[in-house]
């Protein structure tokens, strides 16, 4: 075991927004906001305008409870994925290729045996992990990773049975391999989520380099797509491009840049994704079957080298993002909040910020962002993934050489 590192921050009293509290949500957050946006920095592309009011720089909201965060474990090497086990422990992936169990008290287990090799270069490595919907019966877990292949690499998804003693995975099967293979080290995606009907969603990047970008629009390529498969890797018969000549049948939607977060909306089952855009183009999408989200021809922002991108911000036949950040926050993982600890947050989106070094809370109304709050700014670390425990506390991991598992909760 690694040594336990515990450090609690001072309690932080966060006051309500000027528009007041809502008695129906426990007095914690207003249903919408009238305050100034939390983003005050200059835009990466000041010449672009949003397609509708509130598409960027939503009004600020603030939570009216005393909260504290505690570093529960440290010493994790660039952790990427975070998944809650039924017993309250956490599965955590480390990008170099290790998966570990971390207890709620911070004990870090040895690397789980049985995982396939990863290509841990650049943004590649061991990526997301989730617990299967029938884990109580079959103990199946699922993970994504950059798989070394002849001629390069690409994102793959595997599953296996987590042993009763949590030390290994058995009967490992690779259930999805993205194509084509490419010799690069960027934009692998890849976040995983099960829908209520048991279908598995996988997010993929378009591999970043300019020659690869057009593949986000190519239905014969998995690159820059959201994928939908059955838990065993087979293709659902009702996928939108099944039977279309030249199209990969696993594709759910297209025109994405680099999605590293996905969340299923409670109640509706709607699929939401968040992706790294250009400088000034990080975006939240309501990810719908068969829809085209525009990249690389439609985008907000500029190239990371400061040059203009050959794109427009809107085009017939493509979907607008529900929300975008300009300047960017470099979003990682995402989840919908549902829990008893912060009842006023129920239905809100929690989005991690790598470059932004914060956790964004987005208030939604009618599929629009009506308020934004930035949490955990005092950590000053790249926040990679987020999950909610059964008691409603929010847990995050930080993507650092000395990565941390952090718990955010109402202070006692």
N, C-alpha and C positions, 0 to 999 in steps of 0.2 A: 504494500500500500504506500502511496505517497503521503507526505505529511499533510495534515489538515490545516488549511489557512482560513482563519476567521477574522473578519474585520467589519464592524458595523459602522455605517455612517451615522452622523447625527440626524435626529429626526428633522424632517423638513415640513414645515407648515406651508401648505399651498392654498392660497386664497381663491375664492370663487371669481369667475369673470364678472365684469361690470354689469352684465345683463341679468345677473341674479341666478338663484338656484331654483330647481324644479322640485316641488314637494313630492311629485310622483316617483322620482328616481332616488329617493333617499337624501335629497339635498346635496348630492355630490357634484353633479355637473348640470349645466343648462342644456336644453335640447338643441340650442343653436348658439351662435356667438355674435356679439356686436363689437368685440374688442379689436384692436389693431392686430394684423397678422404677426405670427411669431417670427416669420422670416423678414429681416430688415436689411439684409445685404443686397448689393447690386446684382441685377440679373446677369446671367452668363450671356444671354442674348436679349438686350433691352428693346430691340426692334420688333420682336415677335409679340403678338397679343393672344390671349386665350380665346378659345372658341365660344366660351360662355362664362358668365359670372361665377366666380368661385372655383374655376378649374385649376387655379394655382393661388398660392398665398391666401388660404382660407383664414377667416377671423380666428384669433386666438381664444382658446378656452383654458380654464385652470381648474384643478381638482380641489375641492374644499374638505380635504381630510389631511391629517398628519400622517406622512408616510416615511418609511425608512428603508434603505437598501443595505443588504449585508452580503459580503463576499463569502460564499459558502465553501468554495474550493478554488484552488489556484494551481498553477503548474501544468495546465493543459496546453498542448502545442497546437496553436491555430485551430481551435475547435470550430466545426462547421455546422453540424446538425445536432438537434436536441429533441428527444422524444421521451415522454413520460411512460414508465412502466406501471402496471396496475398496483404494484406494491408501494408506489411512491418514490421509487428510485428512478434515475435518469439514464438513458442511453445517450452517450455523447460521442460523436465522431471527431477525430483529429485528421486534418487534411493530409499529413504524411502517410496515412493508411491504417491508423489504429482506431478501434472502437472500444469504449470502456463503459462500465457501469459506475455511476457516481451516486452514492447514497444521499438522502435528503440532509444528512448531517455532514456531508463533505468528504466521506471516505472514497478514494479513487481506486477502482479495481485495476488489475493487470489487463493488458490488451486481450480482447476476446479472440480466440483462435478460430481459424477456418475461413477467414475472409480472403477473397481473391486479390491478386496484385493490383496496384493502382499506378497510374502515371502521375506522380506528384511533382509536376513542373508548373511554374506560373500559377494560374488559377485552378489547375487540375489537382486531383487527388481523391481522397475519400470525402464525399459530399454529404448528402442528406440521409437521414434515417427516420423511419416511422414504424410504429407497431401495427401489425395487421388487424383488421376488424374482427377476426375470429381468434385472436391471440389466446383467449382463455381456453379455447379448445385445442389449438394446434401450435401455439407459441411461435408463430411465424412473424419475422420482422423483414423489412424491405429497405434497401439502401441503394443510393446512386453513387457513381464514381467515374472518374476518367480512366477508361480501360486502355492499357497498351495493346495495340494491334499492329499487324504488319502494315507498314507504310505510315504509321502515326498513332493516332488515338481517337477516341470518341466516347461520348457518355453512354454508360450502360446502367442497367438496373438489375439487381439480384435480390433473391430472397432465400431465407434459410430458417431452420428451427433453432431458436435460442435454447440452449440446454437448461435443464432445471437449476443447475448450480451457477448459471450466468457466465460460464467460462468459455463457451465456444458456440459456433453455429454449425449445424449439421445439415446434410442434404441440400447443399447450396445449389441453386439453379439461377442462371442468367436468363431473365424473362424478357429483356428488351435490350437491343443494341442499336444505337442511333447510327445512321448512315448519311453521307459517306464518311469514310475515314479521312482524317486530315492531320498533317504534322504541324500542330500548333499548340499553344499553351494558354489560350484565353477562351472565354465565353462558352463554358461547358453547360451553363445552367447551374444547378439542376435541383429543383425542389419537388417533393412528392406529397400527394394527399389522396386519401380515399374519399369518394363521394358516398352519400348515404346508401346508394344502390350497390356498393361494393366495387365500383369501377375505380381504377387507379389512374390518377393524372400525374404527368411528368412534364416539367418545364425544361426547355432546351434553349441554349444560345445559338447564334449563327456563326460563332468562331472568330468574330471580330475583324479579321484582316479583310481589306477591301475586296479582294477577289472572291471571298466567301459570302459577302453580304447579300448579293442577289439571291442566294439560296433560301433566304427567309421568305421569298415569294414563289419558290419553286416547290410544287406539290410532290415532285419526285425526290425531294430531300427532306430529312427530318430536321434540318438546321433551322433555328429561329421559329420553332413551332411549340405549341402545347400538344401533348400526346395523351390519348385515352386508350387504356387497354384493360382487359380483365386481369384478375389477380394472378392468373397462371400465365399471362403473357399473350393470350389469344386476343383477337380483335373483336370488339363488340359489333354486331351486325348493323346497329343503328348509328355508327360513326358517320360523320357528314360526307366523307369522301370515299366510302366503301363502294367499290364497283366503278369508280371513275378511272378511265384509262390513264396510266402514267402516274397516278397519285398513290402515295403511301397511305394505306388504309388506317394506320394508327393515328393520323393527324386529326386533331380537334379544331385548332385554329392556327393561323399563320401571321407572318409579318411582325415578329418579335425580335428584339435585339439580344437581350441577355437576362432572362427571368431567373431570379434566385429566390423567389418567394411565391407561395400559393396558399390560398385559404378557402375553405368551403363555408359559405354563409349559413349559420344556424337558422333553421326554420324553412328557408327557401331552397337550400342545396345549391345556390348559385356559386359559380367558380370565379374567384378573384385572383389576379396575379399582379406582381410588382416586378418591374424590370429596370435594370441599369440602362439608362439612355445615354445620349451624348451629353456634353457639358450643357446643362440647362434642360435636359429632356428625360430625367427619371420619371416613370409614370406608373400609375395604378390603372388596371383595366378590369372591367367586368367582362370576363373571358367566355365568349359564347360560341356555340358550335358553328363551324364553317365560316366564321367572321375573319376579316383581314384587318390587322392592326397597323399596317402601313409601312413598316421598316423594310428597306432603307429609303423609300421614296417619300415617305410622310413622317415627319418627326419634328419635335421641338429641340432647340439647342444649337450648339456648334460642335465642331470636332474638338477633341481634347488638345490638339495643337493650336487651337484658337481660330482655325480657318472655318469658313462657312461650309455647311454640308449641302450637297446637291439635293435638297429636299424641300417640300412645301409642308405647311402645318396642317393642311386639310385637303382631302381629295375624295371625290365621289367613289363609293365602293369600299371605303376604309372607315374604321371606327375611331372616334376620338377617345383619348384616355379620360377616365372619370376625373383624374387629378394628375398634375405633374409638378415637379419641383424645379425651380429656376431661381437661384443656383441649386445644384444637385446635393443630395444627401448620401448618394451611393447606397441604395437600399439593399438589405439582405433578406432575412426571413420575415414572415408575416403570419399573423393569426387573428381570428376574431376573438374578442374577449367574451367569455361567458363564465360567470362565477359569483359566489356570494360575497366576496370580500369588497369589491367595488361595484355595487349594483348599478350605479350611474354610468358605468362603462359598458354594460351589456349591449352587444351589438356593435360596439366600436371596433375599428381595425387598429391593431398594434403592428407597427412596421419598424424594423431595426434600421439604424443608420450607421453605415461603416465610415464613410468619409465625414458624415455629420456628427458621429460620436454621440448619438442619443437614441432614445426610443420614441417614435412618433405615435401619438394617439390621435386617430382621425374619427370624428363624429360624423356619422352618415345619416342622411334623410333622403328618401326617395332616390337612392343610388347616386347621391351627390355628397361631396364633403362640405360640411357646414361649420366645422371647427377643427382646430389642430392644437395639440399641446406637445411639448417636448420634455421628456422625462429622462432621468438618469444622466443628465449632462455632467454632473459632478464626477462621474467615473473617468471621463476623458479617455475612453478607450473605444475601439471599433466594435460596435455591437453587431453580432453576426446573426443570431437566431433568438426566437422568443417562443415561450410556451406558457400555458396556464395550468397550475396544479389544481387538484380537486378542491382545495380550500379557497381557491380564487386568487392566491398569490401569483405574481408574475415572475417568471424566471427567464434569464437571458444568459447567453454565453458571449464572451468577447474574443474577437479574432486577433490574438496577439501571440507572440512567442511564449509569454507567460499568460496564457488565456485563463479566464475566470468564469466560474458559474456563480451568478448573482441572483439573489431573491429580493423582490420589491413587494412590500406588504404594508398594511396599515400598522403604524407604530403602536406599541402597547403602552 
